[in-house]
Every structure is written in C-alpha cells, then in structure tokens.
Amino acid sequence: MKKTNKTSTRTTMNKIQIGKTYLVKRYHWFVFPTKELAVRWPSDEERTATYQDAKWLSERYKCNVFVVEKNTCVVLLEVDNGYFKLLDCNGNIGWIICWNVSKYFKLVKE
C-alpha cells in the first residue's frame, strides 16, 4: 500500500528530535526570518548562484535570507507542520519549509 504525502510527512515528523544536530545532506537551503516568509526553494545550483538568489530573495521580501549549505550542520529548534526553525553554525536562526526531512537532513550521532 502506497503512503500518501500527508502520512509520510507525519511519520517523518515523528522521528524528528528538537534540540538535536542535523547534517544537511542535499541542496543549499534558503532560511527566512519567519515561517510566513519561508518558501520551498532548495537550491542545487553552484554556491555563487545560490548566494545571489539569497540576496535577491532578501531584497524581494525586505528581510535577511541566509543560506545553509550542503554538508553543514544545523540544530533543530522548532517544528510547525512542515516548517522548521533552525540554528546554523554561524548563529543565524530562521525557518525553512520541508516535507521530507529524512531525505535532506540526517541526525548527527552525538
């Protein structure tokens, strides 16, 4: 029996651990200051293009959009129905939207 996106999202979210460190496995992620501004826009482009896009998003939404790069770690601070509040290694805090966390992030064993 095939799982629906809604079911798989719930299953994935149940495995997520607040306060734990996760490694970004795929893509660069644009992180927004509020979940209301967060858009699903992971980037697999070159690093330079990703940072140019973040600058464009910052100007468009009149806020500071920063990038979390692939192969870096983040701490999960909060979860709200597909929105994830992250703390990056530079001390930035913000939100992403992601419907399949286990595909893109891996829990770091401490």
Secondary structure, DSSP 8 states (H G I E B T S, - for coil): ----HHHHHHHHHHH--TT-EEEE-SSBEEEBSSTTT-----B-S-HHHHHHHHHHHHHHHTS--EEE-TT-EEEEEEEETTEEEEEETTS-EEEEE-S-HHHHEEE---
